[in-house]
Amino acid sequence: MKVPEEVIKAAGQLVEQYGENFEYLGRKDDTDYFLYAFPEDSCTGFPFVYAFKNGDVDTMTGGVAISLIDLFIEDVKEVDAE
């Protein structure tokens, strides 16, 4: 899916620093969700998720972003911690 211009603008500083790197997570409740995909060699902290509905963009990070990503990821491998 093509990333809406409004989402690209909302991620302005990230796009300026790392480029236009988005992954489409999916659609829920008439809202499209996009994950900003940092380069693999980046050390950045929490992910950024952009919710796009009717031309409006909401930016989420922290635990909220992780919860949203979890809604869309179906094939997650669990890792055992000791």
C-alpha positions as CSV (number, residue, x, y, z in Angstrom):
1,M,0.0,0.0,0.0
2,K,1.2,3.5,-0.8
3,V,2.0,5.5,2.3
4,P,-0.2,8.6,2.4
5,E,1.6,12.0,2.2
6,E,0.1,12.9,5.6
7,V,1.9,10.0,7.2
8,I,5.2,10.9,5.6
9,K,4.8,14.5,6.8
10,A,3.9,13.3,10.4
11,A,7.2,11.3,10.4
12,G,9.1,14.3,9.0
13,Q,12.1,14.2,11.3
14,L,12.5,10.4,11.0
15,V,12.1,10.6,7.2
16,E,14.7,13.4,7.0
17,Q,17.2,11.4,9.1
18,Y,16.6,7.8,7.9
19,G,14.5,8.0,4.7
20,E,11.0,6.9,3.8
21,N,10.9,3.5,5.4
22,F,7.4,2.4,6.3
23,E,5.8,-1.0,6.7
24,Y,2.0,-1.3,6.3
25,L,0.7,-3.1,9.4
26,G,-2.9,-3.4,8.3
27,R,-6.4,-2.0,8.6
28,K,-8.7,-2.0,11.7
29,D,-11.9,0.0,12.3
30,D,-11.5,2.0,9.1
31,T,-8.0,3.0,10.1
32,D,-4.7,2.1,8.3
33,Y,-1.7,1.6,10.4
34,F,1.9,2.1,9.3
35,L,5.1,1.3,11.2
36,Y,8.2,3.4,10.7
37,A,11.0,0.8,9.9
38,F,14.3,2.0,11.2
39,P,17.4,0.7,9.5
40,E,18.7,-2.5,11.1
41,D,21.9,-1.0,12.4
42,S,20.0,1.8,14.3
43,C,19.7,2.0,18.1
44,T,16.4,3.9,18.5
45,G,14.2,2.8,21.4
46,F,10.5,2.4,21.0
47,P,8.9,2.0,17.5
48,F,6.6,4.6,15.9
49,V,3.2,3.7,14.6
50,Y,1.0,6.0,12.5
51,A,-2.7,5.6,12.4
52,F,-4.3,7.2,9.2
53,K,-8.1,7.8,9.0
54,N,-10.0,10.2,6.9
55,G,-6.9,12.3,6.2
56,D,-5.9,12.6,9.9
57,V,-2.7,11.0,11.4
58,D,-2.2,10.0,15.0
59,T,1.4,9.1,16.0
60,M,1.9,6.5,18.7
61,T,5.1,5.2,20.4
62,G,5.9,3.4,23.6
63,G,3.7,0.7,24.9
64,V,0.8,1.8,22.8
65,A,2.8,1.3,19.6
66,I,4.0,-2.1,20.8
67,S,0.4,-3.2,21.5
68,L,-0.8,-2.0,18.1
69,I,2.0,-3.9,16.4
70,D,1.1,-7.0,18.4
71,L,-2.5,-6.8,17.0
72,F,-1.2,-7.2,13.4
73,I,1.7,-9.7,13.9
74,E,0.4,-13.2,13.4
75,D,3.7,-15.2,13.2
76,V,5.7,-14.4,16.3
77,K,8.2,-16.7,17.7
78,E,8.4,-16.8,21.4
79,V,11.9,-16.7,22.9
80,D,12.6,-18.4,26.2
81,A,14.3,-16.2,28.8
82,E,16.3,-17.7,31.7
